[in-house]
Amino acid sequence: MAKIPDFIQLFNPIISFLRCCGVVPLKKCDKEPYFERSSGSFCWCLSVALIYLFTFVISVRLVIDTFNSSSKMIADATFYLIYYAHCEMTLVFFLYYSGEIVSLFQHWVETERLLHLRQIFLGKITKAQCWLIFIATVILSNLENGFYITSAVMDARNMSEIIYLLVNLAGKETDLSPYFGGYKDVYAFALIFVESLSEVAWISGDLIIALISILLRRYYEVMNRQLLSQHHGAVSLRQLEEIRRIQLAISILAHKVAEVFSPLILITIGCDVVYILTFLYSGLEADITSPSIFVRFIFTYSFMYIALRLIFSVYLASLLTEMPMKTIFFLCGLPSIVGSSPEKQRRRLIKMDLIVEEIQSEQTALGGCGFFVLSKSSAATLFSLIVTYEVVMLQLPR
């Protein structure tokens, strides 16, 4: 039996986790590419998407009924709108692009098999980094949700008050009786469960951006390290052709990954930015007016978590964007004179120019459907956008 590729071993438990939470409609199988579309998982994800849609409509309606100040109403309504819209669009992406993701995995399996022949492996350190990011993201996200629920019931003295406060939390401080009558308690606990489940859909985009950036960057780093080891020796035409094949395989894989996941990147980055704007506006007022230190801690923790999660994923993607140029730099550092024949030298230079042109022509950077590319400059642009519009929002009447 053929050895299961390293990236499949890495992604298998992650996709299984996302599948159980109703995000990815794929299941593991014994044949390449080791994942396949499942009708049962598809129905489960579709059901979860419909639940998110229903919860989104109800939550926005409750928020609109609660607040009288126009700017506050818009901010809080947008806060919940972006949260559930993000989860809904993420599920729609995985439902619609599940076939393309399976095809991508098949191409990835074939590419990794070729890279293994050239002694290019992910390595234990890279796998450990991916596992650390996955575990930390899940834990920090659930801590945020746990703090949110704890802050609502921390002053309760008995179980009846806990239930009352949870219902009040689910209703956004609105009386749920006109909407659900005697079933308001059932709806409240169901909503809290749905919000806890939706945390997985909420973090999946940033998580996937980080993981694919680390894996693809690792391939480039090992190839560049091999190029660096050849700087002190002559590189033949055959070796240059091997370098070209490796570089082309990695570039095509990176291009396919960027093409398949570009809608998810657009959804994730766009929703994260708007979420930060509205959360900072709503949370800033709560932080200033609340006498509770715990409430202030929750605001600070939640804001730092979502901001750092966005910055971290964009930073990892920007490192991937820089790797092709580093490959060109290492190529230019190879010995310029090889062999005694001018014809061999000319052919070698033509081959190097061909490799450089292929690197420059193949788009490997992760981006959002052509609207932006994840790079260090885009991270600076996002930061300036958040600061600019936050200043404008704070000037709105409360």
VEXTORDO-827817 format. One record per residue (C-alpha): residue number from 0; residue in one letter; x, y, z. Coordinates in steps of 0.25 Angstrom, whole numbers. Example, Ala and Ser with C-alpha at 12.3 -4.5 7.8 and 13.67 -1.06 7.14 Angstrom:
+-------+--------+-------+-------+-------+
! fikol ! lumvex !     u !     v !     w !
+-------+--------+-------+-------+-------+
!     0 !      a !    49 !   -18 !    31 !
!     1 !      s !    55 !    -4 !    29 !
+-------+--------+-------+-------+-------+
***
This chain:
+-------+--------+-------+-------+-------+
! fikol ! lumvex !     u !     v !     w !
+-------+--------+-------+-------+-------+
!     0 !      m !     0 !     0 !     0 !
!     1 !      a !     5 !    14 !    -4 !
!     2 !      k !    10 !    23 !     7 !
!     3 !      i !     0 !    34 !    10 !
!     4 !      p !     5 !    48 !     7 !
!     5 !      d !    10 !    57 !    18 !
!     6 !      f !     0 !    68 !    15 !
!     7 !      i !   -12 !    58 !    15 !
!     8 !      q !    -7 !    52 !    29 !
!     9 !      l !    -7 !    67 !    33 !
!    10 !      f !   -20 !    71 !    28 !
!    11 !      n !   -28 !    58 !    31 !
!    12 !      p !   -31 !    61 !    46 !
!    13 !      i !   -34 !    76 !    43 !
!    14 !      i !   -44 !    73 !    31 !
!    15 !      s !   -50 !    63 !    40 !
!    16 !      f !   -52 !    73 !    51 !
!    17 !      l !   -58 !    83 !    41 !
!    18 !      r !   -67 !    72 !    36 !
!    19 !      c !   -72 !    69 !    50 !
!    20 !      c !   -76 !    83 !    52 !
!    21 !      g !   -83 !    84 !    39 !
!    22 !      v !   -73 !    93 !    31 !
!    23 !      v !   -66 !    84 !    21 !
!    24 !      p !   -75 !    73 !    13 !
!    25 !      l !   -63 !    64 !    11 !
!    26 !      k !   -59 !    50 !    17 !
!    27 !      k !   -47 !    42 !    17 !
!    28 !      c !   -46 !    30 !     7 !
!    29 !      d !   -35 !    20 !     4 !
!    30 !      k !   -32 !    24 !   -10 !
!    31 !      e !   -25 !    36 !   -16 !
!    32 !      p !   -27 !    48 !   -13 !
!    33 !      y !   -32 !    41 !     1 !
!    34 !      f !   -44 !    51 !     2 !
!    35 !      e !   -57 !    50 !    -5 !
!    36 !      r !   -70 !    57 !    -5 !
!    37 !      s !   -81 !    51 !     4 !
!    38 !      s !   -96 !    52 !     2 !
!    39 !      g !   -98 !    51 !    17 !
!    40 !      s !   -87 !    61 !    20 !
!    41 !      f !   -93 !    70 !    10 !
!    42 !      c !  -107 !    69 !    16 !
!    43 !      w !  -101 !    72 !    30 !
!    44 !      c !   -94 !    84 !    25 !
!    45 !      l !  -106 !    89 !    17 !
!    46 !      s !  -115 !    88 !    30 !
!    47 !      v !  -104 !    95 !    38 !
!    48 !      a !  -104 !   106 !    27 !
!    49 !      l !  -120 !   108 !    28 !
!    50 !      i !  -119 !   108 !    43 !
!    51 !      y !  -108 !   120 !    42 !
!    52 !      l !  -118 !   127 !    32 !
!    53 !      f !  -130 !   126 !    42 !
!    54 !      t !  -121 !   130 !    54 !
!    55 !      f !  -115 !   142 !    46 !
!    56 !      v !  -129 !   147 !    42 !
!    57 !      i !  -135 !   146 !    57 !
!    58 !      s !  -122 !   152 !    63 !
!    59 !      v !  -122 !   164 !    54 !
!    60 !      r !  -137 !   166 !    56 !
!    61 !      l !  -135 !   166 !    71 !
!    62 !      v !  -123 !   176 !    70 !
!    63 !      i !  -132 !   185 !    62 !
!    64 !      d !  -143 !   185 !    72 !
!    65 !      t !  -134 !   187 !    84 !
!    66 !      f !  -126 !   200 !    81 !
!    67 !      n !  -132 !   214 !    78 !
!    68 !      s !  -119 !   221 !    75 !
!    69 !      s !  -117 !   221 !    60 !
!    70 !      s !  -102 !   219 !    60 !
!    71 !      k !  -102 !   209 !    72 !
!    72 !      m !  -113 !   201 !    65 !
!    73 !      i !  -105 !   201 !    52 !
!    74 !      a !   -92 !   197 !    59 !
!    75 !      d !   -98 !   185 !    67 !
!    76 !      a !  -107 !   180 !    55 !
!    77 !      t !   -95 !   180 !    46 !
!    78 !      f !   -87 !   173 !    57 !
!    79 !      y !   -97 !   161 !    57 !
!    80 !      l !   -99 !   162 !    42 !
!    81 !      i !   -84 !   161 !    39 !
!    82 !      y !   -83 !   149 !    49 !
!    83 !      y !   -94 !   141 !    43 !
!    84 !      a !   -92 !   145 !    29 !
!    85 !      h !   -77 !   141 !    30 !
!    86 !      c !   -81 !   127 !    35 !
!    87 !      e !   -92 !   126 !    25 !
!    88 !      m !   -83 !   130 !    13 !
!    89 !      t !   -72 !   121 !    18 !
!    90 !      l !   -81 !   109 !    18 !
!    91 !      v !   -86 !   112 !     4 !
!    92 !      f !   -72 !   113 !    -1 !
!    93 !      f !   -69 !    99 !     4 !
!    94 !      l !   -82 !    94 !    -1 !
!    95 !      y !   -80 !   100 !   -15 !
!    96 !      y !   -65 !    97 !   -16 !
!    97 !      s !   -64 !    84 !   -10 !
!    98 !      g !   -62 !    77 !   -24 !
!    99 !      e !   -51 !    87 !   -27 !
!   100 !      i !   -44 !    84 !   -14 !
!   101 !      v !   -44 !    69 !   -16 !
!   102 !      s !   -38 !    72 !   -30 !
!   103 !      l !   -27 !    81 !   -23 !
!   104 !      f !   -24 !    70 !   -13 !
!   105 !      q !   -22 !    60 !   -25 !
!   106 !      h !   -12 !    70 !   -31 !
!   107 !      w !    -5 !    73 !   -18 !
!   108 !      v !    -3 !    58 !   -16 !
!   109 !      e !     4 !    57 !   -30 !
!   110 !      t !    12 !    69 !   -27 !
!   111 !      e !    17 !    64 !   -13 !
!   112 !      r !    21 !    50 !   -20 !
!   113 !      l !    29 !    58 !   -30 !
!   114 !      l !    35 !    67 !   -19 !
!   115 !      h !    39 !    54 !   -10 !
!   116 !      l !    47 !    49 !   -22 !
!   117 !      r !    55 !    62 !   -21 !
!   118 !      q !    57 !    61 !    -6 !
!   119 !      i !    47 !    72 !    -3 !
!   120 !      f !    39 !    68 !    10 !
!   121 !      l !    30 !    76 !    19 !
!   122 !      g !    38 !    72 !    32 !
!   123 !      k !    34 !    70 !    46 !
!   124 !      i !    36 !    85 !    50 !
!   125 !      t !    26 !    89 !    39 !
!   126 !      k !    16 !    79 !    44 !
!   127 !      a !    18 !    83 !    58 !
!   128 !      q !    16 !    98 !    54 !
!   129 !      c !     3 !    94 !    47 !
!   130 !      w !    -2 !    86 !    59 !
!   131 !      l !     1 !    97 !    68 !
!   132 !      i !    -7 !   108 !    60 !
!   133 !      f !   -19 !    98 !    59 !
!   134 !      i !   -19 !    95 !    74 !
!   135 !      a !   -17 !   110 !    78 !
!   136 !      t !   -27 !   115 !    69 !
!   137 !      v !   -38 !   106 !    74 !
!   138 !      i !   -34 !   108 !    89 !
!   139 !      l !   -34 !   123 !    88 !
!   140 !      s !   -47 !   124 !    80 !
!   141 !      n !   -54 !   115 !    90 !
!   142 !      l !   -48 !   124 !   101 !
!   143 !      e !   -54 !   136 !    95 !
!   144 !      n !   -68 !   130 !    94 !
!   145 !      g !   -67 !   125 !   108 !
!   146 !      f !   -63 !   138 !   114 !
!   147 !      y !   -75 !   144 !   106 !
!   148 !      i !   -85 !   135 !   113 !
!   149 !      t !   -78 !   135 !   126 !
!   150 !      s !   -79 !   151 !   127 !
!   151 !      a !   -94 !   149 !   125 !
!   152 !      v !   -97 !   140 !   137 !
!   153 !      m !   -85 !   143 !   146 !
!   154 !      d !   -95 !   151 !   155 !
!   155 !      a !  -105 !   140 !   156 !
!   156 !      r !  -108 !   134 !   170 !
!   157 !      n !  -116 !   122 !   166 !
!   158 !      m !  -120 !   114 !   154 !
!   159 !      s !  -132 !   121 !   151 !
!   160 !      e !  -125 !   134 !   150 !
!   161 !      i !  -114 !   127 !   141 !
!   162 !      i !  -125 !   123 !   132 !
!   163 !      y !  -132 !   137 !   132 !
!   164 !      l !  -118 !   143 !   128 !
!   165 !      l !  -115 !   134 !   117 !
!   166 !      v !  -129 !   136 !   111 !
!   167 !      n !  -126 !   151 !   112 !
!   168 !      l !  -113 !   149 !   106 !
!   169 !      a !  -119 !   141 !    94 !
!   170 !      g !  -129 !   152 !    92 !
!   171 !      k !  -119 !   163 !    92 !
!   172 !      e !  -126 !   169 !   104 !
!   173 !      t !  -140 !   168 !    97 !
!   174 !      d !  -152 !   161 !   102 !
!   175 !      l !  -153 !   148 !    94 !
!   176 !      s !  -168 !   145 !    99 !
!   177 !      p !  -174 !   152 !    87 !
!   178 !      y !  -166 !   144 !    77 !
!   179 !      f !  -165 !   130 !    84 !
!   180 !      g !  -175 !   130 !    95 !
!   181 !      g !  -173 !   119 !   105 !
!   182 !      y !  -162 !   113 !    96 !
!   183 !      k !  -153 !   125 !    98 !
!   184 !      d !  -144 !   117 !   108 !
!   185 !      v !  -142 !   106 !    97 !
!   186 !      y !  -138 !   116 !    87 !
!   187 !      a !  -128 !   123 !    96 !
!   188 !      f !  -121 !   111 !    99 !
!   189 !      a !  -121 !   106 !    84 !
!   190 !      l !  -116 !   120 !    80 !
!   191 !      i !  -104 !   119 !    90 !
!   192 !      f !  -101 !   105 !    84 !
!   193 !      v !  -102 !   110 !    70 !
!   194 !      e !   -92 !   122 !    74 !
!   195 !      s !   -83 !   112 !    80 !
!   196 !      l !   -83 !   103 !    67 !
!   197 !      s !   -82 !   115 !    58 !
!   198 !      e !   -68 !   118 !    64 !
!   199 !      v !   -62 !   107 !    56 !
!   200 !      a !   -68 !   113 !    43 !
!   201 !      w !   -63 !   127 !    48 !
!   202 !      i !   -48 !   122 !    50 !
!   203 !      s !   -47 !   113 !    38 !
!   204 !      g !   -44 !   123 !    27 !
!   205 !      d !   -32 !   129 !    35 !
!   206 !      l !   -28 !   115 !    39 !
!   207 !      i !   -27 !   110 !    25 !
!   208 !      i !   -20 !   123 !    20 !
!   209 !      a !    -9 !   120 !    31 !
!   210 !      l !    -7 !   106 !    28 !
!   211 !      i !    -6 !   106 !    13 !
!   212 !      s !     3 !   118 !    14 !
!   213 !      i !    13 !   110 !    23 !
!   214 !      l !    12 !    97 !    15 !
!   215 !      l !    15 !   104 !     1 !
!   216 !      r !    26 !   113 !     7 !
!   217 !      r !    33 !   101 !    13 !
!   218 !      y !    34 !    95 !    -1 !
!   219 !      y !    40 !   108 !    -6 !
!   220 !      e !    50 !   108 !     5 !
!   221 !      v !    55 !    94 !     3 !
!   222 !      m !    57 !    97 !   -12 !
!   223 !      n !    64 !   110 !    -9 !
!   224 !      r !    73 !   103 !     1 !
!   225 !      q !    77 !    93 !   -10 !
!   226 !      l !    80 !   104 !   -19 !
!   227 !      l !    88 !   111 !    -9 !
!   228 !      s !    96 !    98 !    -7 !
!   229 !      q !   100 !    98 !   -22 !
!   230 !      h !   106 !   112 !   -22 !
!   231 !      h !   120 !   107 !   -20 !
!   232 !      g !   119 !    96 !   -31 !
!   233 !      a !   116 !    96 !   -46 !
!   234 !      v !   101 !    94 !   -50 !
!   235 !      s !    99 !    86 !   -63 !
!   236 !      l !    88 !    87 !   -72 !
!   237 !      r !    82 !    75 !   -67 !
!   238 !      q !    82 !    80 !   -53 !
!   239 !      l !    76 !    93 !   -58 !
!   240 !      e !    65 !    85 !   -64 !
!   241 !      e !    62 !    78 !   -51 !
!   242 !      i !    62 !    91 !   -44 !
!   243 !      r !    52 !    96 !   -54 !
!   244 !      r !    43 !    84 !   -52 !
!   245 !      i !    43 !    86 !   -37 !
!   246 !      q !    40 !   101 !   -38 !
!   247 !      l !    29 !    99 !   -48 !
!   248 !      a !    22 !    88 !   -40 !
!   249 !      i !    22 !    97 !   -27 !
!   250 !      s !    18 !   109 !   -35 !
!   251 !      i !     6 !   102 !   -42 !
!   252 !      l !     2 !    96 !   -28 !
!   253 !      a !     2 !   110 !   -22 !
!   254 !      h !    -6 !   116 !   -33 !
!   255 !      k !   -16 !   105 !   -32 !
!   256 !      v !   -17 !   107 !   -17 !
!   257 !      a !   -19 !   122 !   -19 !
!   258 !      e !   -29 !   120 !   -30 !
!   259 !      v !   -38 !   110 !   -22 !
!   260 !      f !   -37 !   118 !    -8 !
!   261 !      s !   -38 !   132 !   -13 !
!   262 !      p !   -53 !   133 !   -10 !
!   263 !      l !   -51 !   128 !     4 !
!   264 !      i !   -39 !   138 !     5 !
!   265 !      l !   -48 !   149 !     1 !
!   266 !      i !   -59 !   145 !    10 !
!   267 !      t !   -50 !   144 !    22 !
!   268 !      i !   -42 !   156 !    21 !
!   269 !      g !   -53 !   165 !    17 !
!   270 !      c !   -62 !   160 !    28 !
!   271 !      d !   -51 !   161 !    38 !
!   272 !      v !   -48 !   176 !    35 !
!   273 !      v !   -63 !   180 !    36 !
!   274 !      y !   -64 !   172 !    49 !
!   275 !      i !   -52 !   179 !    55 !
!   276 !      l !   -58 !   192 !    51 !
!   277 !      t !   -72 !   190 !    57 !
!   278 !      f !   -67 !   182 !    69 !
!   279 !      l !   -57 !   193 !    73 !
!   280 !      y !   -68 !   203 !    72 !
!   281 !      s !   -78 !   196 !    80 !
!   282 !      g !   -68 !   190 !    90 !
!   283 !      l !   -61 !   203 !    92 !
!   284 !      e !   -74 !   209 !    98 !
!   285 !      a !   -76 !   197 !   106 !
!   286 !      d !   -62 !   197 !   111 !
!   287 !      i !   -63 !   212 !   115 !
!   288 !      t !   -76 !   212 !   122 !
!   289 !      s !   -75 !   198 !   129 !
!   290 !      p !   -70 !   198 !   143 !
!   291 !      s !   -67 !   183 !   142 !
!   292 !      i !   -52 !   180 !   141 !
!   293 !      f !   -56 !   166 !   135 !
!   294 !      v !   -65 !   173 !   124 !
!   295 !      r !   -53 !   182 !   120 !
!   296 !      f !   -44 !   169 !   120 !
!   297 !      i !   -53 !   162 !   111 !
!   298 !      f !   -54 !   174 !   101 !
!   299 !      t !   -39 !   175 !   101 !
!   300 !      y !   -37 !   160 !    99 !
!   301 !      s !   -47 !   159 !    88 !
!   302 !      f !   -42 !   170 !    80 !
!   303 !      m !   -27 !   166 !    82 !
!   304 !      y !   -31 !   152 !    78 !
!   305 !      i !   -38 !   155 !    65 !
!   306 !      a !   -28 !   166 !    61 !
!   307 !      l !   -16 !   157 !    63 !
!   308 !      r !   -22 !   146 !    56 !
!   309 !      l !   -24 !   154 !    44 !
!   310 !      i !   -10 !   160 !    44 !
!   311 !      f !    -4 !   147 !    47 !
!   312 !      s !   -11 !   140 !    35 !
!   313 !      v !    -8 !   152 !    26 !
!   314 !      y !     7 !   152 !    30 !
!   315 !      l !     9 !   137 !    27 !
!   316 !      a !     2 !   139 !    14 !
!   317 !      s !    12 !   151 !    11 !
!   318 !      l !    24 !   142 !    14 !
!   319 !      l !    19 !   132 !     3 !
!   320 !      t !    17 !   144 !    -7 !
!   321 !      e !    32 !   147 !    -5 !
!   322 !      m !    37 !   133 !    -8 !
!   323 !      p !    38 !   133 !   -23 !
!   324 !      m !    46 !   146 !   -23 !
!   325 !      k !    56 !   139 !   -13 !
!   326 !      t !    57 !   127 !   -23 !
!   327 !      i !    61 !   137 !   -34 !
!   328 !      f !    71 !   143 !   -25 !
!   329 !      f !    77 !   129 !   -22 !
!   330 !      l !    77 !   126 !   -37 !
!   331 !      c !    84 !   138 !   -41 !
!   332 !      g !    95 !   134 !   -30 !
!   333 !      l !    99 !   121 !   -38 !
!   334 !      p !   112 !   121 !   -45 !
!   335 !      s !   111 !   129 !   -58 !
!   336 !      i !   122 !   121 !   -66 !
!   337 !      v !   121 !   106 !   -67 !
!   338 !      g !   128 !    98 !   -77 !
!   339 !      s !   138 !   102 !   -88 !
!   340 !      s !   128 !   102 !   -99 !
!   341 !      p !   122 !   116 !  -102 !
!   342 !      e !   109 !   108 !  -108 !
!   343 !      k !   107 !   101 !   -95 !
!   344 !      q !   109 !   114 !   -87 !
!   345 !      r !    98 !   121 !   -96 !
!   346 !      r !    89 !   109 !   -95 !
!   347 !      r !    90 !   110 !   -80 !
!   348 !      l !    87 !   125 !   -79 !
!   349 !      i !    75 !   123 !   -88 !
!   350 !      k !    70 !   112 !   -78 !
!   351 !      m !    72 !   121 !   -66 !
!   352 !      d !    65 !   132 !   -73 !
!   353 !      l !    53 !   122 !   -76 !
!   354 !      i !    53 !   118 !   -62 !
!   355 !      v !    52 !   133 !   -57 !
!   356 !      e !    41 !   136 !   -67 !
!   357 !      e !    33 !   125 !   -63 !
!   358 !      i !    34 !   129 !   -48 !
!   359 !      q !    30 !   143 !   -52 !
!   360 !      s !    18 !   139 !   -60 !
!   361 !      e !    12 !   129 !   -50 !
!   362 !      q !     4 !   136 !   -40 !
!   363 !      t !     6 !   129 !   -27 !
!   364 !      a !     2 !   140 !   -17 !
!   365 !      l !   -11 !   137 !    -9 !
!   366 !      g !   -22 !   148 !   -12 !
!   367 !      g !   -36 !   151 !   -11 !
!   368 !      c !   -42 !   148 !   -25 !
!   369 !      g !   -33 !   159 !   -31 !
!   370 !      f !   -38 !   170 !   -22 !
!   371 !      f !   -25 !   169 !   -13 !
!   372 !      v !   -12 !   161 !   -11 !
!   373 !      l !    -8 !   157 !     3 !
!   374 !      s !     6 !   164 !     5 !
!   375 !      k !    12 !   173 !    15 !
!   376 !      s !     8 !   185 !     7 !
!   377 !      s !    -7 !   180 !     8 !
!   378 !      a !    -5 !   178 !    23 !
!   379 !      a !    -1 !   192 !    24 !
!   380 !      t !   -13 !   197 !    16 !
!   381 !      l !   -22 !   189 !    25 !
!   382 !      f !   -17 !   195 !    37 !
!   383 !      s !   -18 !   209 !    31 !
!   384 !      l !   -32 !   206 !    27 !
!   385 !      i !   -37 !   201 !    40 !
!   386 !      v !   -31 !   213 !    47 !
!   387 !      t !   -37 !   223 !    37 !
!   388 !      y !   -51 !   218 !    38 !
!   389 !      e !   -51 !   216 !    53 !
!   390 !      v !   -48 !   231 !    54 !
!   391 !      v !   -60 !   234 !    45 !
!   392 !      m !   -69 !   224 !    53 !
!   393 !      l !   -65 !   230 !    66 !
!   394 !      q !   -70 !   243 !    62 !
!   395 !      l !   -84 !   238 !    59 !
!   396 !      p !   -95 !   242 !    69 !
!   397 !      r !   -97 !   232 !    79 !
+-------+--------+-------+-------+-------+
***
